[in-house]
Amino acid sequence: MPIITRATLAIGAVSAALLTCLVRFVLQWRRLAHVPGPVFASFSKGWMIRESLKGRQPISFKEVNDKYGARIPIHFSTPI
């Protein structure tokens, strides 16, 4: 008869939580995967933050808009 310890339960709970987060991330990303745009911008808001910190956000949006068209994904849930 197998013995289930607290460590085994903790590892199982953490693994289930990570798997759930990964599945949610992939499902949300797939909603805008067909929209062309910068790859980094399609799954993270880090691109937008980096451009804001450099003071180039409006210029970058214009450049990306000119290159990829009117709809570009800024984050997997936020097209502009």
Backbone as CSV, one residue per row, in Angstrom:
resi,resn,N_x,N_y,N_z,CA_x,CA_y,CA_z,C_x,C_y,C_z
1,MET,0.837,-1.170,0.000,0.000,0.000,0.000,0.891,1.245,0.000
2,PRO,0.719,2.118,-1.026,1.577,3.300,-1.104,1.252,4.309,0.000
3,ILE,2.300,4.947,0.480,2.134,5.965,1.511,2.299,7.328,0.853
4,ILE,1.301,8.171,1.028,1.342,9.522,0.464,1.773,10.470,1.578
5,THR,2.913,11.099,1.380,3.435,12.018,2.393,3.022,13.447,2.054
6,ARG,3.277,14.339,2.971,2.971,15.759,2.723,3.832,16.310,1.595
7,ALA,5.068,15.842,1.532,5.950,16.300,0.458,5.404,15.880,-0.907
8,THR,4.906,14.660,-1.004,4.326,14.186,-2.258,3.097,15.002,-2.632
9,LEU,2.269,15.293,-1.660,1.087,16.127,-1.929,1.478,17.535,-2.344
10,ALA,2.495,18.095,-1.696,2.945,19.444,-2.038,3.499,19.483,-3.459
11,ILE,4.298,18.501,-3.817,4.847,18.443,-5.173,3.728,18.281,-6.191
12,GLY,2.748,17.456,-5.887,1.606,17.285,-6.784,0.800,18.560,-6.938
13,ALA,0.581,19.278,-5.844,-0.190,20.529,-5.896,0.552,21.597,-6.691
14,VAL,1.847,21.714,-6.478,2.642,22.704,-7.219,2.678,22.349,-8.702
15,SER,2.853,21.081,-9.000,2.865,20.639,-10.403,1.530,20.921,-11.086
16,ALA,0.439,20.650,-10.388,-0.890,20.917,-10.955,-1.100,22.410,-11.177
17,ALA,-0.646,23.235,-10.244,-0.793,24.681,-10.392,0.025,25.200,-11.571
18,LEU,1.258,24.724,-11.719,2.094,25.146,-12.847,1.512,24.694,-14.179
19,LEU,1.008,23.481,-14.225,0.400,22.980,-15.449,-0.845,23.788,-15.815
20,THR,-1.644,24.135,-14.819,-2.837,24.953,-15.055,-2.452,26.318,-15.602
21,CYS,-1.442,26.943,-15.015,-0.982,28.252,-15.501,-0.472,28.163,-16.930
22,LEU,0.285,27.126,-17.230,0.820,26.955,-18.579,-0.296,26.749,-19.601
23,VAL,-1.270,25.928,-19.270,-2.386,25.683,-20.188,-3.181,26.970,-20.415
24,ARG,-3.452,27.727,-19.354,-4.175,28.997,-19.509,-3.392,29.970,-20.380
25,PHE,-2.077,30.045,-20.182,-1.230,30.926,-20.970,-1.300,30.569,-22.452
26,VAL,-1.159,29.284,-22.758,-1.181,28.851,-24.154,-2.551,29.108,-24.783
27,LEU,-3.618,28.824,-24.063,-4.958,29.053,-24.615,-5.214,30.534,-24.868
28,GLN,-4.767,31.402,-23.982,-4.951,32.833,-24.191,-4.071,33.343,-25.322
29,TRP,-2.846,32.836,-25.416,-1.945,33.262,-26.478,-2.491,32.867,-27.849
30,ARG,-3.100,31.693,-27.938,-3.616,31.211,-29.220,-4.716,32.095,-29.787
31,ARG,-5.432,32.827,-28.915,-6.510,33.693,-29.411,-5.975,34.752,-30.362
32,LEU,-4.760,35.260,-30.122,-4.188,36.296,-30.980,-2.976,35.820,-31.768
33,ALA,-2.738,34.526,-31.807,-1.558,34.009,-32.500,-1.601,34.294,-34.003
34,HIS,-2.778,34.427,-34.563,-2.898,34.675,-36.000,-2.639,36.130,-36.368
35,VAL,-2.606,37.029,-35.382,-2.387,38.451,-35.637,-0.878,38.692,-35.746
36,PRO,-0.395,39.260,-36.857,1.036,39.494,-36.996,1.510,40.589,-36.044
37,GLY,2.757,40.488,-35.646,3.336,41.491,-34.767,4.619,40.978,-34.155
38,PRO,5.276,41.800,-33.345,6.508,41.358,-32.697,6.244,40.145,-31.804
39,VAL,7.123,39.155,-31.859,6.913,37.911,-31.113,6.896,38.181,-29.613
40,PHE,7.862,38.941,-29.119,7.934,39.224,-27.686,6.676,39.939,-27.202
41,ALA,6.118,40.798,-28.040,4.918,41.543,-27.661,3.685,40.660,-27.614
42,SER,3.718,39.515,-28.280,2.521,38.674,-28.321,2.287,37.889,-27.035
43,PHE,3.301,37.730,-26.188,3.085,36.968,-24.958,3.501,37.682,-23.690
44,SER,3.965,38.928,-23.792,4.407,39.625,-22.593,4.203,41.124,-22.742
45,LYS,3.859,41.772,-21.650,3.776,43.228,-21.672,5.144,43.864,-21.477
46,GLY,6.175,43.030,-21.369,7.535,43.527,-21.199,7.982,44.403,-22.352
47,TRP,7.536,44.083,-23.571,7.881,44.885,-24.735,7.360,46.303,-24.574
48,MET,6.114,46.431,-24.164,5.512,47.749,-23.983,6.194,48.503,-22.840
49,ILE,6.524,47.812,-21.772,7.201,48.448,-20.640,8.585,48.923,-21.059
50,ARG,9.312,48.080,-21.793,10.654,48.466,-22.252,10.596,49.712,-23.131
51,GLU,9.647,49.743,-24.055,9.524,50.908,-24.938,9.111,52.160,-24.151
52,SER,8.283,51.992,-23.131,7.877,53.128,-22.303,9.055,53.678,-21.519
53,LEU,9.866,52.784,-20.957,11.029,53.231,-20.177,12.064,53.937,-21.045
54,LYS,12.156,53.540,-22.301,13.072,54.212,-23.222,12.481,55.514,-23.760
55,GLY,11.190,55.756,-23.475,10.535,56.964,-23.977,10.155,56.874,-25.437
56,ARG,10.064,55.669,-25.960,9.781,55.468,-27.380,8.451,54.788,-27.657
57,GLN,7.580,54.701,-26.692,6.356,53.933,-26.890,5.520,54.440,-28.074
58,PRO,5.220,55.731,-28.176,4.417,56.166,-29.336,5.121,55.929,-30.672
59,ILE,6.447,56.138,-30.686,7.203,55.923,-31.921,7.214,54.438,-32.277
60,SER,7.416,53.585,-31.275,7.433,52.140,-31.519,6.078,51.647,-32.002
61,PHE,5.005,52.139,-31.407,3.666,51.753,-31.858,3.467,52.141,-33.317
62,LYS,3.920,53.327,-33.692,3.782,53.789,-35.080,4.600,52.901,-36.011
63,GLU,5.849,52.590,-35.620,6.702,51.742,-36.460,6.102,50.348,-36.637
64,VAL,5.629,49.761,-35.546,5.041,48.419,-35.616,3.736,48.454,-36.402
65,ASN,2.959,49.505,-36.227,1.709,49.656,-36.969,1.990,49.765,-38.465
66,ASP,3.023,50.517,-38.834,3.378,50.638,-40.251,3.874,49.302,-40.818
67,LYS,4.614,48.548,-40.007,5.194,47.293,-40.485,4.172,46.162,-40.561
68,TYR,3.332,46.013,-39.514,2.443,44.857,-39.427,0.980,45.163,-39.718
69,GLY,0.604,46.404,-39.796,-0.787,46.747,-40.043,-1.453,47.297,-38.793
70,ALA,-2.765,47.478,-38.888,-3.497,48.185,-37.839,-3.673,47.388,-36.557
71,ARG,-3.700,46.057,-36.611,-3.914,45.253,-35.393,-2.635,44.540,-35.023
72,ILE,-2.054,44.927,-33.905,-0.867,44.247,-33.404,-1.127,43.832,-31.967
73,PRO,-0.684,42.642,-31.579,-0.881,42.223,-30.194,0.167,42.847,-29.276
74,ILE,-0.273,43.503,-28.228,0.626,44.047,-27.225,0.819,43.016,-26.128
75,HIS,-0.157,42.214,-25.913,-0.137,41.163,-24.909,-1.138,40.140,-25.407
76,PHE,-1.106,38.921,-24.922,-1.988,37.910,-25.507,-3.465,38.230,-25.323
77,SER,-3.796,39.229,-24.518,-5.207,39.592,-24.369,-5.481,41.028,-24.807
78,THR,-4.476,41.730,-25.362,-4.635,43.148,-25.661,-4.115,43.511,-27.040
79,PRO,-4.957,43.487,-28.064,-4.491,44.024,-29.355,-4.700,45.535,-29.390
80,ILE,-3.863,46.248,-30.154,-4.129,47.676,-30.342,-4.402,47.924,-31.813
